[in-house]
């Protein structure tokens, strides 16, 4: 076993002390310097630290941790991941400053970048086609402009955000609500491997931890804590996404929100955030401008806001101009632009072949 990994033994052991939370762990480190010194401290000195009860102090003094630190070290090596502590230079500075930073971070993939701006992208696990498209597009363009996307690798907006970043040629960071060896959801195995290859997968949970529901609100503070800003793309008013947005505000981060249809409950959360003062954004340029990457009105570096549109007939152009990012039924298209029902199917097929629209189940159509 590597010497560097062996040095983490006491850090893991202290984390395994029952009832010792992240805040009191941090206070112990601030008081004594390193876990070894914590274990060597007198009982009375331990109890002088805010939040340390007599019972917890006894457990620390008697090294009554629950678990096997040595076994954890073996599993870390076996799973080809690394462990960094809050005292390491490579620990993210912004994350260290939150109220309850994780004392330990398990990392698979590359080192966490210290010289790049990170932005979190979060949203619904059951987004609309519009939400998926916007998430992928915004994150792809942010990645092209050297911004690292942070998200939670959940299905929906999280996954679309990671994919967008990868397609933009940038690294991306996935924060798990499980152990580093537990891919959740399993359908994201390919995405997990690509993120580990081109960016970083991180978690504070020990090896083998299952993705229990209680873990996700806990991991959300890391997503916002790593980031200068948090982009919310589709969210109901009562959701984990809104919890993360609230954490971001508490941590002093910028909160951005993408507006949606007033008829969609999936946009109720983003609209609420905008009413509360979140920055309304329509594209990556709005975020880059707010973060100081570009000057106001100058246009974002490398952003392709214009679309190459193929030649179209007059009726094809009418349909193209009518459609947007929300699905519309074929009958509604025919009624709205006053085209004979017998012609509409052929026109839609031609537009599909030209790659400018997409058919969804139920004869619904949307811009591609």
Protein Blocks (a to p, Z undefined) as FASTA:
>chain_A
ZZklmmmmmmmmmmmpghiafklmmmmmmmnopaklmmmpcfklmmmpghiafklmmmmm
nopagdjfklmmmmmmmnopacddfkbmklcfklmmmmblcfbdcdehjdddfkbccddd
dddfbdcfklmmmmmmmmmmmmmnopacddehighjllmmmmmmmmnopacddddfbdfk
lccdfklmmmmmmmmmmmccddfbdehiacdfklmmmmmmmmmmmpmbdcdehiafbdfk
lmmmmmmmmnopacddddddfkbmklmmmmmmmmnopacdfbfklmmmmnopacehkapg
hiafbccdddddfklmmmmmmpccbdcdfklmmmmnopafklmmmmmmmmmmnopaccde
hiiacdZZ
